Structure formats: C-alpha cells, structure tokens
Amino acid sequence: MGAKILVKKLVSKVDVTGMLVKAKFYTSLCLGTTAILSVFAFLFLIPFVVDPAISTILADYEPEPVTCVAVEHVYAEGLSNCSWASCREGCTTAALRCHQILVNYTKTPFEHWQKGTVDLDSVEWDVGETRFFINTEGCGYPPTVNCTTFSKKYGYSNIGVPFPCYYSRTYPNMVVARYSWDDNLRHLILSLVIPNFLFAFSVGVLIYWYCPSCNRSRPTLDTSSYVESFHSKHE
C-alpha cells in the first residue's frame, strides 16, 4: 500500500510539473511576441504621435483661443502649386491637391468677440496674412482630419468671419485651428509609456526565467523537451 501511494504521489507531481512546463512555454511565447510587437508599435508611434507632440510642446501655443479672420483661401492642384497646405489628409506623401488659407489674428481672446465687446472694424491685427494650419503638422488622417470640412469651415464663404485659433508664442507666424495641452500631453505619455513598459516587462520576465545567473536560488523548469514535442507536432 505504501508503495502504491508513493507511486501516485510521484505521478501527480510529474503531471503538475508537466503543466507548469507547458504554461511556462506558452507564456514565454506570448511575452516574446509582446516584446517584438512593442518595438514595432513604438517605432510606428514616433513619426505619427511622438514627434508631432514634441513639436507642439516646443511651439508653446497660447492655451486660450484668440480671434482669427481668414483673408485668403486658395485651392490649388499640382505638386508645384502645393509647396504648403493648410490641411493634408496623410502626412507621408506630397499633396497634389491643397487648400491654402491665410489669416489675420489678434491676441484678443475670442470670448471677448463673442460677447460683443470688440469691434472687428477697429481691430489692430497683431499678425497679418500668415499661414493657417489645421494642427502643428498641418496634416492628419481621417476621420480625425477631413480637409474638405476644414476648408468649408474656414474658407470659401466664411472668409472674413471671426473664429477661434491658437498662435505659437515661439513662432508668432504659426497659427493652428486645433490645440489642447492636456490631449497632447496625454498622447505623448501614453505613446512613450505603454510600449516601453510592455517591452521592459516582457524582456524582464524572460530574463528572470531563462538567465541562469538570475534564478539560482529556485529550481528551474526545463522546457526543452516540450519545445521539441511542440515542433514535432507542427512539422
């Protein structure tokens, strides 16, 4: 009887060890995949989120909207005629069709004009006929950026109609339609923290499991036999 009980204990211990080996193998596979995807995600976010966010911070926009008036709107076609654009759908290709909007702006807060305390005819513009952009990069991707809607809102028949805008305190000739310090900072932090945390966590766990000098104090699970059987099943 004692021998049978001992055999049962050994069998159950082997079964538990096998389950742990299998769990460790699949977990390692997931962690390795996560680490690789985190690197590619971070490289993807650099030109699309990180770089624009840093440029926006360096531009140091006035947090409260001021008063702008569009004075000229040109719709152009052709690469030679689109040396710049107020709005582009896509940031990696040259614009073959573009809207170019010039504005005047005064540092008077837009809310003062809304309250009717400012006479537009008597306004002395701080900067005149400067380029107007949808955001710092002047581009984006649908549905966030729609250049047709943008041009209709600020150009065409709305030329001469005051609207809120944000000017750069670093580059006074730069004016944008959209700006939010909180959103910009949140996007920058998330794009930096999430992929780097996932990469560091995944690599850290893998190093702790498989680096011989990191876990001498505890027994290791040999996954080599399971890896071999895993490959033989899928060949």
Sine and cosine of phi, psi and omega as CSV:
sin_phi,cos_phi,sin_psi,cos_psi,sin_omega,cos_omega
0.00,0.00,-0.67,0.74,0.00,-1.00
-0.88,0.47,-0.61,0.79,0.01,-1.00
-0.92,0.39,-0.64,0.77,0.01,-1.00
-0.89,0.45,-0.68,0.73,0.01,-1.00
-0.89,0.45,-0.66,0.75,0.02,-1.00
-0.89,0.45,-0.65,0.76,0.03,-1.00
-0.90,0.43,-0.68,0.74,0.02,-1.00
-0.88,0.47,-0.65,0.76,0.02,-1.00
-0.90,0.43,-0.65,0.76,0.01,-1.00
-0.91,0.41,-0.65,0.76,0.01,-1.00
-0.90,0.44,-0.70,0.71,0.00,-1.00
-0.90,0.43,-0.60,0.80,0.03,-1.00
-0.91,0.41,-0.63,0.77,0.05,-1.00
-0.90,0.44,-0.66,0.76,0.01,-1.00
-0.89,0.45,-0.69,0.73,0.01,-1.00
-0.90,0.43,-0.67,0.74,0.02,-1.00
-0.89,0.46,-0.67,0.75,0.04,-1.00
-0.88,0.48,-0.65,0.76,0.03,-1.00
-0.91,0.41,-0.63,0.77,0.02,-1.00
-0.91,0.41,-0.64,0.77,0.04,-1.00
-0.89,0.46,-0.69,0.72,0.01,-1.00
-0.90,0.43,-0.69,0.73,0.01,-1.00
-0.89,0.45,-0.65,0.76,0.00,-1.00
-0.91,0.42,-0.63,0.78,0.00,-1.00
-0.88,0.47,-0.77,0.64,-0.03,-1.00
-0.93,0.37,-0.58,0.81,0.06,-1.00
-0.90,0.43,-0.66,0.75,0.04,-1.00
-0.89,0.46,-0.63,0.78,0.03,-1.00
-0.89,0.46,-0.69,0.72,0.02,-1.00
-0.91,0.40,-0.66,0.75,-0.01,-1.00
-0.91,0.40,-0.65,0.76,0.05,-1.00
-0.89,0.45,-0.67,0.74,0.04,-1.00
-0.90,0.44,-0.66,0.75,0.02,-1.00
-0.88,0.47,-0.66,0.75,0.01,-1.00
-0.89,0.46,-0.69,0.73,0.00,-1.00
-0.91,0.41,-0.71,0.70,0.00,-1.00
-0.91,0.42,-0.54,0.84,0.02,-1.00
-0.91,0.42,-0.62,0.78,0.04,-1.00
-0.90,0.44,-0.73,0.68,0.00,-1.00
-0.91,0.41,-0.61,0.80,0.03,-1.00
-0.90,0.44,-0.68,0.73,0.00,-1.00
-0.91,0.42,-0.67,0.74,0.04,-1.00
-0.89,0.45,-0.56,0.83,0.04,-1.00
-0.94,0.33,-0.60,0.80,-0.07,-1.00
-0.97,0.25,-0.39,0.92,-0.05,-1.00
-0.84,0.55,-0.81,0.58,-0.04,-1.00
-0.97,0.23,-0.40,0.92,-0.11,-0.99
-0.99,-0.12,-0.39,0.92,-0.04,-1.00
-0.79,-0.62,-0.80,0.60,-0.13,-0.99
-0.91,0.42,-0.79,0.62,-0.04,-1.00
-0.89,0.46,-0.74,0.68,0.06,-1.00
-0.88,0.48,-0.59,0.80,-0.01,-1.00
-0.92,0.40,-0.66,0.75,0.03,-1.00
-0.91,0.41,-0.65,0.76,0.04,-1.00
-0.88,0.48,-0.62,0.78,0.02,-1.00
-0.91,0.41,-0.65,0.76,0.03,-1.00
-0.90,0.44,-0.69,0.73,-0.01,-1.00
-0.92,0.40,-0.50,0.87,0.01,-1.00
-0.93,0.37,-0.45,0.89,0.07,-1.00
0.81,0.58,0.92,0.39,-0.03,-1.00
-0.96,0.29,0.51,-0.86,0.13,-0.99
-0.89,0.45,0.85,-0.53,-0.10,-1.00
-0.92,0.40,-0.49,0.87,0.00,-1.00
-0.99,-0.13,0.71,-0.70,-0.03,-1.00
-0.91,0.42,0.66,-0.75,0.07,-1.00
-0.96,-0.27,-0.07,-1.00,-0.10,-1.00
-0.99,-0.15,0.80,-0.60,0.05,-1.00
-0.85,-0.53,0.42,-0.91,0.11,-0.99
-0.66,-0.75,0.81,-0.59,0.06,-1.00
-0.96,0.26,0.75,-0.66,-0.02,-1.00
-0.92,-0.40,-0.25,0.97,0.01,-1.00
-0.39,-0.92,0.67,-0.74,0.04,-1.00
-0.70,-0.72,0.85,-0.52,-0.02,-1.00
-0.84,-0.54,0.78,-0.63,0.13,-0.99
-0.97,-0.24,0.86,-0.51,-0.09,-1.00
-0.82,-0.57,0.43,-0.91,0.06,-1.00
-0.75,-0.66,0.56,-0.83,-0.01,-1.00
0.97,-0.26,0.61,-0.79,-0.06,-1.00
-0.88,0.47,-0.59,0.80,-0.04,-1.00
-0.95,0.31,-0.42,0.91,-0.02,-1.00
-1.00,-0.03,-0.13,0.99,-0.05,-1.00
-0.90,-0.43,0.84,0.55,0.05,-1.00
-0.93,0.38,-0.38,0.92,0.11,-0.99
-0.49,-0.87,0.35,-0.94,-0.03,-1.00
-0.57,-0.82,0.64,-0.77,0.07,-1.00
-0.94,0.35,-0.44,0.90,-0.03,-1.00
-0.48,-0.88,0.73,-0.68,0.09,-1.00
-0.71,-0.70,0.71,-0.71,0.08,-1.00
-1.00,-0.04,1.00,-0.07,-0.10,-0.99
0.88,-0.47,0.75,-0.66,-0.10,-1.00
-0.95,-0.31,-0.02,1.00,-0.09,-1.00
-0.95,-0.33,-0.11,0.99,-0.01,-1.00
-0.85,-0.53,0.42,-0.91,0.03,-1.00
-0.95,0.31,0.57,-0.82,-0.02,-1.00
-0.99,0.11,0.81,-0.59,0.09,-1.00
-1.00,-0.09,-0.32,0.95,0.11,-0.99
-0.74,-0.67,0.70,-0.71,-0.10,-1.00
-0.51,-0.86,0.46,-0.89,0.14,-0.99
-0.95,-0.32,0.80,-0.60,0.02,-1.00
-0.88,-0.48,0.91,-0.41,-0.07,-1.00
-0.89,-0.46,0.78,-0.63,0.09,-1.00
-0.95,-0.31,0.61,-0.80,-0.05,-1.00
-0.71,-0.70,0.36,-0.93,0.27,-0.96
-0.96,-0.29,0.57,-0.82,0.08,-1.00
-0.63,-0.78,0.51,-0.86,0.11,-0.99
-0.87,-0.49,0.51,-0.86,-0.04,-1.00
-0.98,0.22,0.06,1.00,0.09,-1.00
-0.91,0.42,0.79,-0.61,-0.01,-1.00
-0.83,0.56,0.61,-0.79,-0.05,-1.00
-0.90,0.43,-0.49,0.87,-0.01,-1.00
-0.91,0.42,-0.45,0.89,0.06,-1.00
-0.93,0.38,-0.63,0.78,0.05,-1.00
-0.92,0.38,-0.61,0.79,0.01,-1.00
-0.89,0.46,-0.56,0.83,0.00,-1.00
-0.98,0.20,-0.11,0.99,0.03,-1.00
0.99,0.15,0.31,0.95,-0.02,-1.00
-1.00,-0.01,-0.03,1.00,-0.05,-1.00
-0.84,-0.55,0.78,-0.63,0.07,-1.00
-1.00,-0.02,0.89,-0.45,-0.09,-1.00
-0.88,0.47,-0.53,0.85,-0.03,-1.00
-0.94,0.33,-0.41,0.91,-0.03,-1.00
-0.98,-0.19,0.11,0.99,-0.04,-1.00
-0.96,0.28,0.71,-0.71,0.15,-0.99
-0.99,-0.16,0.93,-0.35,-0.08,-1.00
-0.95,0.32,0.72,-0.69,0.03,-1.00
-0.96,0.30,-0.61,0.79,0.06,-1.00
-0.67,-0.74,0.73,-0.69,-0.04,-1.00
-0.88,-0.47,0.57,-0.82,0.08,-1.00
0.76,0.65,0.81,0.59,0.06,-1.00
-0.96,-0.28,0.36,-0.93,-0.06,-1.00
-0.94,0.34,0.63,-0.77,-0.05,-1.00
-0.90,-0.45,0.77,-0.64,-0.05,-1.00
-0.84,-0.54,0.43,-0.90,0.02,-1.00
-0.94,0.33,-0.55,0.83,0.08,-1.00
-0.43,-0.90,-0.15,-0.99,-0.07,-1.00
-0.87,0.49,-0.67,0.74,-0.02,-1.00
-0.99,0.13,-0.28,0.96,-0.05,-1.00
0.95,0.31,0.34,0.94,-0.05,-1.00
-0.40,-0.92,0.12,-0.99,0.02,-1.00
0.07,-1.00,-0.23,-0.97,-0.08,-1.00
-0.75,-0.67,0.59,-0.81,0.05,-1.00
-0.87,0.49,0.47,-0.89,-0.01,1.00
-1.00,0.07,-0.03,1.00,-0.02,-1.00
-0.90,0.44,-0.63,0.78,-0.01,-1.00
-0.90,-0.44,0.86,-0.51,0.07,-1.00
-0.76,-0.65,0.97,-0.25,-0.13,-0.99
-0.93,0.36,-0.48,0.88,0.04,-1.00
-0.90,0.43,-0.73,0.68,0.05,-1.00
-0.90,0.44,-0.66,0.76,0.00,-1.00
-0.87,0.49,-0.73,0.68,-0.03,-1.00
-0.91,0.40,-0.58,0.81,0.02,-1.00
-0.94,0.34,-0.54,0.84,-0.05,-1.00
-0.96,0.27,-0.58,0.81,-0.12,-0.99
-0.92,-0.40,-0.29,0.96,-0.02,-1.00
-0.91,-0.41,-0.42,-0.91,0.03,-1.00
0.79,0.62,-0.86,-0.51,-0.09,-1.00
-0.97,0.26,-0.17,0.99,-0.02,-1.00
-1.00,-0.06,0.13,0.99,0.09,-1.00
-0.89,0.45,0.76,-0.65,-0.03,-1.00
1.00,-0.06,-0.10,1.00,0.01,-1.00
-1.00,-0.08,0.83,-0.56,-0.01,-1.00
-0.89,0.45,0.57,-0.82,0.04,-1.00
-0.49,-0.87,0.34,-0.94,0.00,-1.00
-0.97,0.24,0.60,-0.80,0.05,-1.00
-0.48,-0.88,0.13,-0.99,-0.04,-1.00
-0.78,-0.63,0.81,-0.59,0.01,-1.00
-0.97,-0.26,0.46,-0.89,0.00,-1.00
-1.00,0.09,0.78,-0.62,0.06,-1.00
-0.97,0.22,-0.33,0.94,0.07,-1.00
-0.99,0.11,-0.68,0.74,0.02,-1.00
-0.83,-0.55,1.00,0.03,-0.13,-0.99
-0.85,0.53,-0.37,0.93,0.00,-1.00
-0.99,0.11,0.02,1.00,0.00,-1.00
-0.98,-0.20,0.83,-0.55,-0.04,-1.00
-0.75,-0.66,0.70,-0.72,-0.01,-1.00
-0.79,-0.61,0.34,-0.94,0.00,-1.00
-1.00,0.01,-0.47,0.88,-0.08,-1.00
-0.83,-0.55,0.73,-0.68,0.08,-1.00
-0.30,-0.95,0.71,-0.71,0.11,-0.99
-0.50,-0.86,0.91,-0.42,0.00,-1.00
-0.87,0.49,-0.67,0.74,-0.04,-1.00
-0.90,0.43,-0.74,0.68,0.00,-1.00
-0.90,0.44,-0.67,0.74,-0.01,-1.00
-0.89,0.45,-0.69,0.72,0.00,-1.00
-0.93,0.38,-0.63,0.78,0.00,-1.00
-0.90,0.43,-0.70,0.71,0.02,-1.00
-0.89,0.45,-0.63,0.78,0.01,-1.00
-0.91,0.41,-0.72,0.69,-0.03,-1.00
-0.90,0.43,-0.71,0.71,-0.01,-1.00
-0.90,0.45,-0.66,0.75,-0.02,-1.00
-0.94,0.35,-0.41,0.91,0.04,-1.00
-1.00,0.02,-0.66,0.75,-0.15,-0.99
-0.98,0.20,-0.75,0.66,-0.15,-0.99
-0.88,0.47,-0.83,0.55,-0.02,-1.00
-0.90,0.44,-0.59,0.81,0.00,-1.00
-0.94,0.33,-0.60,0.80,0.05,-1.00
-0.91,0.41,-0.72,0.70,0.01,-1.00
-0.88,0.48,-0.65,0.76,0.02,-1.00
-0.91,0.42,-0.74,0.67,-0.03,-1.00
-0.90,0.43,-0.65,0.76,0.01,-1.00
-0.90,0.43,-0.73,0.69,-0.03,-1.00
-0.89,0.45,-0.75,0.66,-0.01,-1.00
-0.91,0.41,-0.62,0.79,0.01,-1.00
-0.88,0.47,-0.69,0.72,0.02,-1.00
-0.91,0.42,-0.69,0.73,0.01,-1.00
-0.89,0.45,-0.65,0.76,0.03,-1.00
-0.90,0.43,-0.67,0.74,0.00,-1.00
-0.89,0.45,-0.59,0.81,-0.02,-1.00
-0.97,0.23,-0.65,0.76,-0.21,-0.98
-0.93,-0.36,-0.09,1.00,0.06,-1.00
-1.00,0.08,0.91,-0.41,-0.09,-1.00
-0.85,0.53,-0.57,0.82,-0.06,-1.00
-0.98,0.21,-0.16,0.99,-0.08,-1.00
-1.00,-0.05,-0.34,0.94,-0.09,-1.00
-0.66,-0.75,0.77,0.64,0.04,-1.00
-0.94,0.33,-0.43,0.90,-0.12,-0.99
-0.98,0.21,-0.15,0.99,-0.03,-1.00
-0.73,-0.68,0.45,-0.89,0.00,-1.00
-0.92,0.39,0.55,-0.84,-0.02,-1.00
-0.98,-0.20,0.46,-0.89,0.07,-1.00
-0.98,-0.18,0.87,-0.49,-0.02,-1.00
-0.99,0.14,0.93,-0.36,-0.02,-1.00
-0.99,-0.13,0.07,1.00,-0.07,-1.00
-0.90,0.44,-0.64,0.77,0.00,-1.00
-0.91,0.41,-0.61,0.79,-0.01,-1.00
-0.95,0.31,-0.57,0.82,0.05,-1.00
-0.89,0.45,-0.67,0.74,0.01,-1.00
-0.90,0.44,-0.67,0.74,0.02,-1.00
-0.93,0.36,-0.55,0.83,0.03,-1.00
-0.90,0.44,-0.70,0.72,0.01,-1.00
-0.93,0.37,-0.61,0.79,-0.02,-1.00
-0.91,0.40,-0.51,0.86,0.02,-1.00
-0.94,0.33,-0.47,0.88,-0.10,-0.99
-0.97,-0.24,0.13,0.99,0.07,-1.00
-1.00,-0.03,0.00,0.00,0.00,0.00
